[in-house]
Amino acid sequence: MHNATNNPFWSYSLTQYSNKDCETFCLEAQNRLGLDINLILFGVWLATQNRALNLDQLPSYIEKHQRDIIAPLRDLRKSMRDRAQSNEELSTLRNSVKGLELQAEQLEQWWLFQFSTTLLPMTKMDKAKDKIELMRANLKQVYRLGRGTVESEGDWIEAAIHHLYPS
């Protein structure tokens, strides 16, 4: 496999996710709302690049990869957690599954980065306010893929910007 970690989106994701508040926020969005952390990060990163997200244009294999590969690996890893604490062999196996999950995440991010290169930058996006508006629009699309309520959408988007926008 090519080096899926050699791209600006992966670097952005590592930087943001290394912030404990960002990690907590993203995991809650994944677990409570059923959102794809990679798409959350991607929506914000695109806005920092003056690009709008259009999920209708996203290649279907990315969603299929998340659903058919990443989610089952995550579920398997989580199901092993309690038993792996008291069983060294199972702990080793769980760590292997965790490594595969990370590789699958890296591949998804590589594909998202490749997709981003097909998007043209927005014109007249010089002000930080315009980037924030673009982030809101991008995150709105991501949020609507999950199980959140319309009433919570605005609050979630503002919290996402707070936790993910590089300051």
N, C-alpha and C positions, 0 to 999 in steps of 0.2 A: 504494500500500500504506500502511496506517496506520502509525503510529510504533511498531513492534514493540519498540523499545528503551525505551519509557516504562513500565517496570513494575519492581517490587521484585526479582523473580527475576533479571532481566537485570542489574540493579545489583549484586546479590549475586554473580552469576557473574563479572562483570568484576573485582570486588574480589578474589575468590578466585583467579581465573585469572591475575591480575597477579603473584601470588606464583610465582616460578620453580619452587619445589618442587611446588606444586599443578599447574602446567602440565605438568611432567615426569611426575608421577604419572598425571595424566589421559591424556596421550598414550600412556604405556605401557599403560594399561588399554585404550585404544582399539586400539592396534596389536597388543598381545600377546594380549589377551583378547576382542577384538571388541566391546567395550562402547561404548555411546553416552555420550559425555562429558556431553551435556545431561542425560541421565537420572541420571548419577552426581551432578552438581551439584544436580539437582532433588530427589533423595532426601534429601540433606543439608539443603538449603534448606527443604524441607517440614517436616523435624523441628524446625528452628529456629522454625517457625511453628506448632508443636504439631499437625502434620497427618501422618497415616499415608499412605504410598503404597500403592495397590492397583493393580498393573499390569493386573489383569484388567478394571479399569474404564477404563483409558486408551483414549481414542478410537483406533481402528485407523488413521486417517489420519496420526497422528503417526509410528507405526512405518513406515508406507508411505512417508512423506516422507523419513525418515532413510534407508531402504533404496533408494528409487528416485530421489531427488534429491541428497541430501547426499553419500552414499557415492560415487556416480559422479563428482560434481564433485571430491571429494577425490582419488579415484583418478586423474582426469584431471590435476589440478594436480600430483600427485606424479610422474606419468609424464613431465611436461614439465620437471621440475626440472633434470636434467643438461644437456639441450640448451638450455634457456633461459639458462644461465650464459654461453654463448658466442654467443647470438643475441639482439640487442636487441628485434627484433620479436616473437620468441617469448616473451621475458621480459615484454613488455607484455601479450601475450595471456594468459600465465600469471597475471599480476597481476589481469587482468579475471576470470579463472576463480576466483581466490582471493576477489575481492570478491563474486562470485555465491555462493560457498560460505558466506561470512560472512552474507550476506542470508538464505540458506536456513536457517542455524543460528539467526539471530535470529527467523525466522518459527516455527521449531520451539519456541524458548523462549517466544515469545508464546502459542502454543497450549498449552504446558505451564502457563504462568501462568494462562491462562483456565480450564484444567481444574482448577487448584488452588483456584479460587474456588468450585468445587462441593463441595469437601471440607470437612467440618465439623472444627473444632479438637477435639483430644482433651481430655477433661476431666481435671482434677487433674494437670496437667503443669507444676508449678511448679519442680521441682528440675532442676538441670543433669543429674543422673544419669538422670532420666526421659527427657530429650531425647536423651541418648547411647543409651539403649536403643531409642528410636524410630528414631534414625539407623541403628543396627545392623539393625533390622528392615527399614527402607527399602532400605538398601544390599544386604542379603541378596537381595532380589528382583531388584535390578539385576544383581548379580553372577551370578545364575543364568541370565541371558539370554546370557551369554558362554560362552567356551570354557575357563574355569578349572576346576580340580579341586575336589572337595568338601573335600579335605584342606587346600587353600590358602585356602578361603573365609574362615575366621576371621581369619587373618593379613592378608588383603587388606582386609577390612572395618575392622580396627583401623588399618591404614595409611591407608585412605581418611579415616577420622575424623581422624587426626593431621594429614593434609594439607589437609582441607577445612573442618573445624569452625572457625568464627571465634572466636578467643580474645580 
